[in-house]
Protein backbone atom coordinates (compact mmCIF):
# COMPACT_ATOMS: atom_id res chain seq x y z
CA UNK A 1 0.00 0.00 0.00
CA UNK A 2 1.60 3.21 -1.15
CA UNK A 3 0.18 6.24 0.65
CA UNK A 4 2.53 8.84 -0.83
CA UNK A 5 0.47 9.37 -4.02
CA UNK A 6 -2.66 9.74 -1.88
CA UNK A 7 -0.94 12.21 0.45
CA UNK A 8 0.19 14.15 -2.61
CA UNK A 9 -3.32 14.17 -4.10
CA UNK A 10 -4.88 15.31 -0.81
CA UNK A 11 -2.36 18.13 -0.54
CA UNK A 12 -2.68 19.31 -4.15
CA UNK A 13 -6.44 18.91 -4.55
CA UNK A 14 -7.89 19.58 -1.09
CA UNK A 15 -5.41 21.59 1.02
CA UNK A 16 -6.64 25.08 0.27
CA UNK A 17 -8.21 28.17 1.69
CA UNK A 18 -11.68 28.71 0.28
CA UNK A 19 -12.93 32.30 0.18
CA UNK A 20 -16.55 33.02 -0.67
CA UNK A 21 -19.37 35.37 0.18
CA UNK A 22 -22.21 34.44 2.50
CA UNK A 23 -24.95 36.95 3.22
CA UNK A 24 -22.73 39.79 2.01
CA UNK A 25 -19.76 38.79 4.17
CA UNK A 26 -16.46 37.37 2.94
CA UNK A 27 -15.76 34.07 4.70
CA UNK A 28 -12.52 32.10 4.57
CA UNK A 29 -12.64 28.38 5.28
CA UNK A 30 -9.29 26.61 5.50
CA UNK A 31 -8.94 22.87 4.97
CA UNK A 32 -6.96 21.53 7.94
CA UNK A 33 -7.30 17.77 7.64
CA UNK A 34 -8.26 14.94 5.31
CA UNK A 35 -9.04 11.37 6.31
CA UNK A 36 -9.69 8.55 3.84
CA UNK A 37 -11.66 5.50 4.97
CA UNK A 38 -12.95 2.41 3.22
CA UNK A 39 -16.61 1.54 3.83
CA UNK A 40 -19.00 -1.22 2.80
CA UNK A 41 -21.38 1.06 0.89
CA UNK A 42 -21.01 1.97 -2.77
CA UNK A 43 -23.64 4.69 -2.38
CA UNK A 44 -23.21 8.45 -2.53
CA UNK A 45 -23.84 10.65 0.49
CA UNK A 46 -22.50 13.54 2.49
CA UNK A 47 -22.69 14.63 6.12
CA UNK A 48 -21.64 17.59 8.20
CA UNK A 49 -20.16 17.33 11.66
CA UNK A 50 -20.00 20.58 13.61
CA UNK A 51 -17.06 20.51 16.03
CA UNK A 52 -17.32 24.12 17.21
CA UNK A 53 -18.79 27.42 16.05
CA UNK A 54 -16.01 27.78 13.46
CA UNK A 55 -14.91 24.17 12.80
CA UNK A 56 -16.68 21.56 10.77
CA UNK A 57 -16.01 18.29 9.03
CA UNK A 58 -17.59 17.45 5.70
CA UNK A 59 -17.83 13.72 4.98
CA UNK A 60 -18.23 12.83 1.30
CA UNK A 61 -19.06 9.19 0.58
CA UNK A 62 -18.72 7.55 -2.82
CA UNK A 63 -17.69 4.27 -4.45
CA UNK A 64 -16.82 2.39 -1.27
CA UNK A 65 -14.93 5.22 0.44
CA UNK A 66 -15.66 8.18 2.65
CA UNK A 67 -13.39 11.21 2.72
CA UNK A 68 -13.59 13.46 5.76
CA UNK A 69 -12.47 17.04 5.14
CA UNK A 70 -11.82 18.99 8.34
CA UNK A 71 -12.18 22.76 7.98
CA UNK A 72 -11.80 25.86 10.08
CA UNK A 73 -13.53 29.18 9.31
CA UNK A 74 -12.03 32.54 10.13
CA UNK A 75 -15.21 33.43 12.05
CA UNK A 76 -18.27 31.79 13.57
CA UNK A 77 -20.56 30.08 11.07
CA UNK A 78 -24.23 30.70 11.66
CA UNK A 79 -26.44 27.64 11.43
CA UNK A 80 -28.73 29.22 8.84
CA UNK A 81 -25.72 29.60 6.49
CA UNK A 82 -25.04 25.84 6.39
CA UNK A 83 -27.19 25.09 3.29
CA UNK A 84 -25.32 27.70 1.27
CA UNK A 85 -21.94 26.60 2.68
CA UNK A 86 -22.77 22.95 1.94
CA UNK A 87 -23.55 23.72 -1.69
CA UNK A 88 -20.37 25.76 -2.16
CA UNK A 89 -18.15 23.24 -0.39
CA UNK A 90 -19.57 20.28 -2.30
CA UNK A 91 -19.15 22.09 -5.63
CA UNK A 92 -15.58 23.04 -4.75
CA UNK A 93 -14.32 19.90 -3.01
CA UNK A 94 -16.11 17.01 -4.74
CA UNK A 95 -13.87 16.96 -7.86
CA UNK A 96 -10.74 16.66 -5.66
CA UNK A 97 -12.40 14.02 -3.48
CA UNK A 98 -13.43 12.05 -6.59
CA UNK A 99 -9.84 12.14 -7.88
CA UNK A 100 -8.53 11.01 -4.50
CA UNK A 101 -11.01 8.10 -4.43
CA UNK A 102 -10.21 7.13 -8.02
CA UNK A 103 -6.54 6.86 -7.07
CA UNK A 104 -7.38 5.05 -3.81
CA UNK A 105 -9.42 2.44 -5.68
CA UNK A 106 -6.26 1.43 -7.53
CA UNK A 107 -3.67 1.47 -4.73
CA UNK A 108 -5.22 1.68 -1.25
CA UNK A 109 -5.93 -1.49 0.70
CA UNK A 110 -6.09 -0.02 4.20
CA UNK A 111 -9.17 0.77 6.27
CA UNK A 112 -8.55 4.39 7.33
CA UNK A 113 -5.66 6.85 7.26
CA UNK A 114 -5.13 10.56 7.78
CA UNK A 115 -3.80 12.02 4.54
CA UNK A 116 -3.49 15.64 5.62
CA UNK A 117 -2.88 17.17 9.04
CA UNK A 118 -2.28 20.84 8.42
CA UNK A 119 -2.16 22.37 11.89
CA UNK A 120 -5.42 20.80 13.05
CA UNK A 121 -6.34 21.90 16.54
CA UNK A 122 -6.67 19.34 19.30
CA UNK A 123 -10.46 18.90 19.01
CA UNK A 124 -10.25 18.14 15.30
CA UNK A 125 -7.32 15.75 15.82
CA UNK A 126 -9.29 13.87 18.47
CA UNK A 127 -12.31 13.70 16.15
CA UNK A 128 -10.19 12.37 13.26
CA UNK A 129 -8.36 9.79 15.33
CA UNK A 130 -11.62 8.64 16.89
CA UNK A 131 -12.92 8.16 13.33
CA UNK A 132 -9.84 6.13 12.41
CA UNK A 133 -10.42 3.82 15.37
CA UNK A 134 -14.10 3.40 14.51
CA UNK A 135 -13.35 2.58 10.87
CA UNK A 136 -10.54 0.19 11.70
CA UNK A 137 -12.79 -1.64 14.17
CA UNK A 138 -15.71 -1.67 11.71
CA UNK A 139 -17.94 0.53 13.88
CA UNK A 140 -20.37 3.18 12.67
CA UNK A 141 -19.06 6.72 12.43
CA UNK A 142 -22.33 8.07 13.80
CA UNK A 143 -23.07 8.23 17.50
CA UNK A 144 -25.99 6.08 18.53
CA UNK A 145 -28.21 7.39 21.31
CA UNK A 146 -31.03 5.71 23.14
CA UNK A 147 -34.29 7.31 24.16
CA UNK A 148 -34.50 7.51 27.95
C-alpha positions as CSV (number, residue, x, y, z in Angstrom):
1,X,0.0,0.0,0.0
2,X,1.6,3.2,-1.1
3,X,0.2,6.2,0.7
4,X,2.5,8.8,-0.8
5,X,0.5,9.4,-4.0
6,X,-2.7,9.7,-1.9
7,X,-0.9,12.2,0.4
8,X,0.2,14.2,-2.6
9,X,-3.3,14.2,-4.1
10,X,-4.9,15.3,-0.8
11,X,-2.4,18.1,-0.5
12,X,-2.7,19.3,-4.2
13,X,-6.4,18.9,-4.5
14,X,-7.9,19.6,-1.1
15,X,-5.4,21.6,1.0
16,X,-6.6,25.1,0.3
17,X,-8.2,28.2,1.7
18,X,-11.7,28.7,0.3
19,X,-12.9,32.3,0.2
20,X,-16.5,33.0,-0.7
21,X,-19.4,35.4,0.2
22,X,-22.2,34.4,2.5
23,X,-24.9,36.9,3.2
24,X,-22.7,39.8,2.0
25,X,-19.8,38.8,4.2
26,X,-16.5,37.4,2.9
27,X,-15.8,34.1,4.7
28,X,-12.5,32.1,4.6
29,X,-12.6,28.4,5.3
30,X,-9.3,26.6,5.5
31,X,-8.9,22.9,5.0
32,X,-7.0,21.5,7.9
33,X,-7.3,17.8,7.6
34,X,-8.3,14.9,5.3
35,X,-9.0,11.4,6.3
36,X,-9.7,8.6,3.8
37,X,-11.7,5.5,5.0
38,X,-12.9,2.4,3.2
39,X,-16.6,1.5,3.8
40,X,-19.0,-1.2,2.8
41,X,-21.4,1.1,0.9
42,X,-21.0,2.0,-2.8
43,X,-23.6,4.7,-2.4
44,X,-23.2,8.4,-2.5
45,X,-23.8,10.7,0.5
46,X,-22.5,13.5,2.5
47,X,-22.7,14.6,6.1
48,X,-21.6,17.6,8.2
49,X,-20.2,17.3,11.7
50,X,-20.0,20.6,13.6
51,X,-17.1,20.5,16.0
52,X,-17.3,24.1,17.2
53,X,-18.8,27.4,16.1
54,X,-16.0,27.8,13.5
55,X,-14.9,24.2,12.8
56,X,-16.7,21.6,10.8
57,X,-16.0,18.3,9.0
58,X,-17.6,17.5,5.7
59,X,-17.8,13.7,5.0
60,X,-18.2,12.8,1.3
61,X,-19.1,9.2,0.6
62,X,-18.7,7.6,-2.8
63,X,-17.7,4.3,-4.5
64,X,-16.8,2.4,-1.3
65,X,-14.9,5.2,0.4
66,X,-15.7,8.2,2.6
67,X,-13.4,11.2,2.7
68,X,-13.6,13.5,5.8
69,X,-12.5,17.0,5.1
70,X,-11.8,19.0,8.3
71,X,-12.2,22.8,8.0
72,X,-11.8,25.9,10.1
73,X,-13.5,29.2,9.3
74,X,-12.0,32.5,10.1
75,X,-15.2,33.4,12.1
76,X,-18.3,31.8,13.6
77,X,-20.6,30.1,11.1
78,X,-24.2,30.7,11.7
79,X,-26.4,27.6,11.4
80,X,-28.7,29.2,8.8
81,X,-25.7,29.6,6.5
82,X,-25.0,25.8,6.4
83,X,-27.2,25.1,3.3
84,X,-25.3,27.7,1.3
85,X,-21.9,26.6,2.7
86,X,-22.8,22.9,1.9
87,X,-23.6,23.7,-1.7
88,X,-20.4,25.8,-2.2
89,X,-18.1,23.2,-0.4
90,X,-19.6,20.3,-2.3
91,X,-19.1,22.1,-5.6
92,X,-15.6,23.0,-4.7
93,X,-14.3,19.9,-3.0
94,X,-16.1,17.0,-4.7
95,X,-13.9,17.0,-7.9
96,X,-10.7,16.7,-5.7
97,X,-12.4,14.0,-3.5
98,X,-13.4,12.1,-6.6
99,X,-9.8,12.1,-7.9
100,X,-8.5,11.0,-4.5
101,X,-11.0,8.1,-4.4
102,X,-10.2,7.1,-8.0
103,X,-6.5,6.9,-7.1
104,X,-7.4,5.1,-3.8
105,X,-9.4,2.4,-5.7
106,X,-6.3,1.4,-7.5
107,X,-3.7,1.5,-4.7
108,X,-5.2,1.7,-1.2
109,X,-5.9,-1.5,0.7
110,X,-6.1,0.0,4.2
111,X,-9.2,0.8,6.3
112,X,-8.6,4.4,7.3
113,X,-5.7,6.9,7.3
114,X,-5.1,10.6,7.8
115,X,-3.8,12.0,4.5
116,X,-3.5,15.6,5.6
117,X,-2.9,17.2,9.0
118,X,-2.3,20.8,8.4
119,X,-2.2,22.4,11.9
120,X,-5.4,20.8,13.0
121,X,-6.3,21.9,16.5
122,X,-6.7,19.3,19.3
123,X,-10.5,18.9,19.0
124,X,-10.2,18.1,15.3
125,X,-7.3,15.7,15.8
126,X,-9.3,13.9,18.5
127,X,-12.3,13.7,16.2
128,X,-10.2,12.4,13.3
129,X,-8.4,9.8,15.3
130,X,-11.6,8.6,16.9
131,X,-12.9,8.2,13.3
132,X,-9.8,6.1,12.4
133,X,-10.4,3.8,15.4
134,X,-14.1,3.4,14.5
135,X,-13.4,2.6,10.9
136,X,-10.5,0.2,11.7
137,X,-12.8,-1.6,14.2
138,X,-15.7,-1.7,11.7
139,X,-17.9,0.5,13.9
140,X,-20.4,3.2,12.7
141,X,-19.1,6.7,12.4
142,X,-22.3,8.1,13.8
143,X,-23.1,8.2,17.5
144,X,-26.0,6.1,18.5
145,X,-28.2,7.4,21.3
146,X,-31.0,5.7,23.1
147,X,-34.3,7.3,24.2
148,X,-34.5,7.5,27.9
